[in-house]
């Protein structure tokens, strides 16, 4: 492949970066899992349930922010039609 030219397959792949609000929800869920995991290693059930609450809060935010709309459909791959790719 000549430098500066793209293969047909690599054009228009889109981005899977997501919105900042979606990353916020995921980060809150990750913090919840971390807090809960720490509570499990310390045998402290209060910390475990706090972690569960934080994770549930992140899940509710994910539903409110509708994070599943962040999905970007890539360009069709070779041998596939657009209908097959969706």
C-alpha positions in Angstrom: 0.0 0.0 0.0 1.4 3.4 -1.0 1.8 5.9 1.9 -1.1 8.4 2.0 -3.6 6.0 0.5 -6.1 4.1 2.5 -7.4 0.7 1.8 -11.1 0.6 1.0 -11.9 -1.4 4.1 -10.3 1.2 6.5 -12.3 4.2 5.3 -15.3 5.5 7.3 -14.8 3.2 10.3 -16.4 5.8 12.6 -15.6 6.5 16.2 -16.5 4.5 19.3 -15.5 7.3 21.7 -19.0 8.0 23.2 -20.3 11.1 24.9 -18.9 12.5 28.1 -22.2 11.8 29.9 -21.9 8.1 29.0 -18.3 8.0 30.2 -19.4 9.6 33.5 -22.0 6.8 34.0 -19.4 4.1 33.3 -16.9 5.8 35.6 -19.4 5.9 38.4 -20.1 2.2 37.9 -16.4 1.4 37.9 -15.9 3.3 41.1 -18.8 1.3 42.6 -17.3 -2.0 41.7 -13.9 -0.9 43.1 -15.5 0.2 46.4 -17.5 -3.0 46.6 -14.5 -5.1 45.8 -12.4 -3.3 48.5 -15.2 -4.0 51.0 -15.2 -7.7 50.1 -11.5 -7.9 50.7 -11.8 -6.2 54.1 -14.9 -8.2 55.1 -16.8 -5.0 55.7 -20.4 -5.4 54.5 -21.2 -1.7 54.9 -18.6 -0.8 52.3 -19.8 -3.6 50.0 -23.3 -2.2 50.1 -22.1 1.3 49.6 -20.3 0.0 46.5 -23.5 -1.7 45.3 -25.4 1.6 45.8 -22.8 3.5 43.8 -23.0 0.9 41.0 -26.8 1.1 40.9 -26.6 4.9 40.8 -24.2 4.6 37.8 -26.6 2.1 36.1 -29.5 4.5 36.6 -27.5 7.3 35.1 -26.6 5.1 32.2 -30.3 4.5 31.5 -31.1 8.2 31.8 -28.2 9.2 29.5 -29.2 6.4 27.1 -25.7 5.2 26.6 -26.6 2.6 24.0 -27.2 5.3 21.5 -23.4 5.9 21.4 -22.9 2.8 19.2 -21.4 3.7 15.9 -22.0 1.3 13.0 -18.8 0.7 11.0 -18.6 0.7 7.3 -19.6 -2.7 5.8 -16.8 -5.2 5.7 -15.8 -6.9 2.5 -18.3 -9.5 1.3 -21.1 -8.1 3.4 -24.0 -5.9 2.4 -25.1 -3.0 4.4 -28.2 -5.0 5.6 -26.0 -7.8 6.9 -23.8 -5.4 8.9 -26.7 -3.9 10.9 
